[in-house]
Amino acid sequence: MSQLSLKHLEKSFGDTQIIKGIDLEVSQGEFVVFVGPSGCGKSTLLRMIAGLEDITSGDIVIGDKVVNDLPPVKRGIAMVFQSYALYPHMTVFENIAFPLRVERLPNDQVKERVGRAAKVLQLDARLEQRPGTLSGGQRQRVAIGRAIVRQPQIFLFDEPLSNLDAALRSEMRIELMELHKKLGSTMIYVTHDQVEAMTMADKIVVMNAGLIEQIGSPLELYHKPDNKFVASFIGSPKMNFIQGNATTSDGTNVTIDLGALGTIALPRATKRVAGDTVTLGIRPEHLVLGKSDFTLTVTPKIVEHLGIHTVLYADLPGGETFIALFEGDPKIEEGAPLEIGFKLSSAHLFDTAGLAVY
């Protein structure tokens, strides 16, 4: 049985519909990440689960109970926000203990719960300090500790790392994954950063314009995106798209005319795209220098030498920006044409409506 079920959930502000009928099942102990561009509705959906936003229609079920009309404190959830929201005049101990003080728990229970959370979060030595003496990562751990002591059924995280610098974000990602393993709790995490989603999630929910585009494991979404939106959003750098015309599709191969780039035949068991405008997709990291199953010539306009890998940017004859990523630091010069290839098995194909063709 799912620990959390969203059943045709909708949310409107006046005449503007923000959440457009969401169905989702989250199992006990899963780490689920909502990901999507700014304004897609992911934070609104999280706030609806928390009880901080009213729902327009549909049901939120936690365990076996419909919680639509329950206040946040009665839902068995705890939420960690982008802002740490710590009390500067209180010690770390009292900041973590605050929700327990509100519940009027006995002092011995407060000490026991705070001590246990502080040990998990490696804050034992900081309990008598105030937030102003802590680093950004330590402050975020205090905010997480305040959630842990409530012993919730479900943890909700709303972009909790967005205020941290790149190095600290990486460290905190690891800490959150370790915390998930220690607690074994259900966690739902909102981010617009697909790298965070790919590294942290058991299951990713890709959202766009108030709808779910696809649900799956990180590698399922990477290797088999349902549509162009998911393909472009998952992966960094983003997937290359080249528009062409499907001249034939005989149930074994689809032959695509790519204009000045030539013709390519992809192994696809379909006949439905013959005569249609289609889109070829290839990830930058699946390209190789030199010839392969399909080869094209590009002229780099920008080359980024990053040590561990090199990123090349070029313009294609159709006006598309083309990105290639190579390991190490190969000899690539801006303005000097070179051949780049890829295996047919690495290519993706999308029909006129942007749906994947497999």
Steps between C-alpha positions, in 0.01 A plus 500: 500500500627849415587729787395807301240511222403803297174444316417738214628796699420845363577854616378828357560861595191676368466402135861386474553126540842425650473125570305320227404157626795325668495127579796362693587209731794521742605186690638475853869592513527643148706809420287677240612817323265746328697671225409750232551858385408798714124552506410139414308452828738273692523719814124562493443124487734448796321770700166333423634172641620689808164670549640849441290543184133408466410259222239581239402138434631147543632313804823476699527166682774436758499141621134410478366842597374780276667811641344770279347682796767428762735782610873451434578399859253209476631353174810325629733703279793734561620757248843655444498824304747684277541753782645353820248703707705461821450713811824703535458556876463128574772238528522213252345276767199726546456552123481123450282457809254774404223279352524272805464800731186597308365148561589543871698176515679424829861622522647151511328410170613828345863435600485141374353593158726802447808301603414219258441744210819692579703178494358398161576848360841532667390806698585364847775755556289792376193473723590799720594727208270748329418492126714807427816304581419215258578446133220479241518121494485477878197730510324281247577195715341678796186560291500131404548405867191701590308283252654172622398548866135509399536136385285556191371235261618707203773763459437780250795705366438816298828587319695480830845536339440790263655757738831309520806531279585224251750315721272507803200388292696193395591420861143550621363275224715218635394576857132491407542166320680358805225638724237327287682169540533543878138598560336284231228767477298611202641822355358728231741758367436793266771644275544658157853356490490178298849402625361493856207295377720248316742450791251484788174344384364147507220637283480825305176680418558734205247784497413761240220759501309333784515149355717194551698428182661176620570299816792260526843424638783736401641256244156420356445869431853540362493202264129490408339845524133502402524828309723787392434700816628224730789426263608866504456545875677184619871497421773763509592645255153463350423272207561620144194516275520496119182538296446287191241328283419130528502392137418134577414284801452135409464341843872426523676828425409868482689692233539869583609778268705746708553749217860616467610244762395207280271200553488263797317168543406423861386152611140565612211252485240750379321600181309797642750783445550462124468841336502687833731764637699330777782589738823311546651519850855423608657567839827700497682230699410233240697676227853398399775671305539355151280263304229271641165355384394854406751781454456875457742788462471797738701817555545577873417859595571456873711234674500459878806323641396375843778251568285193568318562172470738207176658375460618140229733367423538129218611269338252262378593148139501625583757769503256792769535766703180520681394818759223532671377817826304490705349780831664586652779292512400132655739246203706383536851360231761459424566132666180376252250344505146639309175462277378783305175502261288704366147508144446374418323828565828686254705295148595610206574271196719567189534287321821394326524840834461681429146622781245502508233230660171612 
